[in-house]
Amino acid sequence: MVLLDDGTLQPDQAAELRRIFCGAQIVSSAESDRKLDKYLPFEHFPSLRNRRLVYPHLRKLIDVHVGEIGWKLVLDSDMLFFKRPEFLLNWLDKPDRPCHMTDIDDAYGYSVQLLTELADAPIPRRLNVGMCGLNSETIDWNRLETWCKVTQEREGSHYLQEQAMVAMLMANQPRAVAPTNEYVVQPSRTSTEHPTAVLHHYVAKSKAWYFRFGWRESVLDRR
């Protein structure tokens, strides 16, 4: 497990994370900045570098993959597992294509027409990056710089820009898509109180159920 510090992690918090997650590697904010200066210098990637400073979601893409090799899996923190995730474990064992979950709708913040134009390929529908596996070596950072710049110029800044950029990265590629009945985005209150799925991703209005019920059920299932 690799944890990326955004500069707010305190020493006692880092120590507790290492205690809970044995063998976890914590990458400091300064270390991430040094890597970015090497592989994504400001003078060549101004849009990505400036956007990253005000839009933390972009760190899930940039900080995790820049300058790296091989497959990486990113998991959002607003998710809970209730059963053994066979699909995910099988992907981790032999990753050969990007993987992701299915959203309840297209949630990209930008028009599908614009994203299709920029990617020069059909955009995957309802892609959700709460669980996102990508091969770092295949990411074209020059294209990402262009996408970051043009999406903002033409349709403004958006909270879901990172998900839109990943959708463009996965356009016209074979993908491993998690079963929608097992990996559920925005679960209902009822399904949170009585979970039958493998994983719940608590986005939007379902976040309340994460704090009121979800974590209790996840802990009980582990006992």
GINORGI-V476555 format. One line per field, one symbol per residue. ss: DSSP state (H for helix, E for strand, L for the rest). A space follows every 10 residues. Layout:
ss=???
//
This chain:
ss=LEEELLLLLL HHHHHHHHHH LLLLEEELHH HHHHHHHHHL LLLLLHHHHH HHHHLHHHHH HHHHHLLLLL EEEEELLLEE ELLLLHHHHH HHHLLLLEEE EELLLLLLLL LHHHHHHHHL LLLLLLEEEE EEEEEHHHLL HHHHHHHHHH HHHHHLLLLL HHHHHHHHHL LLLLEEELLL LLEEELLLHH HHHLLLLLEE ELLHHHHHHH HHHHHHHHHH HHL
//
